[in-house]
């Protein structure tokens, strides 16, 4: 096990890489903890949850809504949870997002920790303190930024992960490579999903590398005033179409990155759009897609990143260097209509 501690604006987060679920008992007592997970994870790993107060949710983005939050709060009250209770989200991004959100609002704030169980959650969703829920087609429209006390990485959860969830996670890994790590982009080109699945040591190193890329960006810009915006590469259009078509997060942002790479070529003279698109395809992710441009544009106009009559769009200057490009809604509509 490798422990690393990072200091955010008003909190410290302990990262336990290559750990085991059993280590959780050394971090929190069972009497003062409530675990939140979903049916898929609970059914496949029942032994791990033995003796823990557990709330089991329906799986999937469709349940990342206020109604589920209300249900969790009702169960916390039934458990007698108080301000000394720690909530532990064991799951993918949906579970960790909601656990962090509930922890932030229950009794005006109680501690939480995360055990991410998918590649996506390990490298992205559980890191950085963004917690929230969806409102209709608007993703993460309601939420807060509040750091967990700890992140515990137990790779045994990945053994039961379906192939599409591996692909989902690698979309975020490719995103990090595009905006911050040209050497990792080359590493991904030289390997494949199958080779990372075959070699646990190589996979563990990749997960840690990505977790630390995101962490360092967030430590420097916790409340998204500058560089943290780069983490939205592929997400602006991706989020707009994700709930429109019930796509997985990885599929949606892969399509978003495809079009962002083309826009980077048109607007910034980016020379490697084809390499980005080829890498996404290599890892089994979708690239070009037919989508309702008018509806997508309408959703984009309500995006959290909008500013007055425009939006900050993340583009690429070169592999490993993302840039923030202000675009007016008129410019964005014109670009979208070209696709």
Secondary structure as GFF3:
##gff-version 3
##sequence-region A 1 339
A	DSSP	beta_strand	2	7	.	.	.	ID=ss1
A	DSSP	beta_strand	12	17	.	.	.	ID=ss2
A	DSSP	three_ten_helix	21	23	.	.	.	ID=ss3
A	DSSP	alpha_helix	24	27	.	.	.	ID=ss4
A	DSSP	three_ten_helix	30	32	.	.	.	ID=ss5
A	DSSP	beta_strand	33	38	.	.	.	ID=ss6
A	DSSP	alpha_helix	39	44	.	.	.	ID=ss7
A	DSSP	three_ten_helix	46	49	.	.	.	ID=ss8
A	DSSP	beta_strand	54	57	.	.	.	ID=ss9
A	DSSP	three_ten_helix	61	63	.	.	.	ID=ss10
A	DSSP	alpha_helix	66	79	.	.	.	ID=ss11
A	DSSP	beta_strand	86	91	.	.	.	ID=ss12
A	DSSP	alpha_helix	93	105	.	.	.	ID=ss13
A	DSSP	three_ten_helix	106	108	.	.	.	ID=ss14
A	DSSP	beta_strand	112	116	.	.	.	ID=ss15
A	DSSP	alpha_helix	119	120	.	.	.	ID=ss16
A	DSSP	pi_helix	121	125	.	.	.	ID=ss17
A	DSSP	beta_strand	130	135	.	.	.	ID=ss18
A	DSSP	beta_strand	138	145	.	.	.	ID=ss19
A	DSSP	beta_strand	150	152	.	.	.	ID=ss20
A	DSSP	three_ten_helix	155	160	.	.	.	ID=ss21
A	DSSP	alpha_helix	163	180	.	.	.	ID=ss22
A	DSSP	alpha_helix	182	190	.	.	.	ID=ss23
A	DSSP	alpha_helix	193	198	.	.	.	ID=ss24
A	DSSP	alpha_helix	200	220	.	.	.	ID=ss25
A	DSSP	three_ten_helix	227	232	.	.	.	ID=ss26
A	DSSP	alpha_helix	235	242	.	.	.	ID=ss27
A	DSSP	alpha_helix	249	268	.	.	.	ID=ss28
A	DSSP	alpha_helix	273	282	.	.	.	ID=ss29
A	DSSP	alpha_helix	293	300	.	.	.	ID=ss30
A	DSSP	beta_strand	306	307	.	.	.	ID=ss31
A	DSSP	beta_strand	310	318	.	.	.	ID=ss32
A	DSSP	beta_strand	321	328	.	.	.	ID=ss33
A	DSSP	alpha_helix	329	338	.	.	.	ID=ss34
###
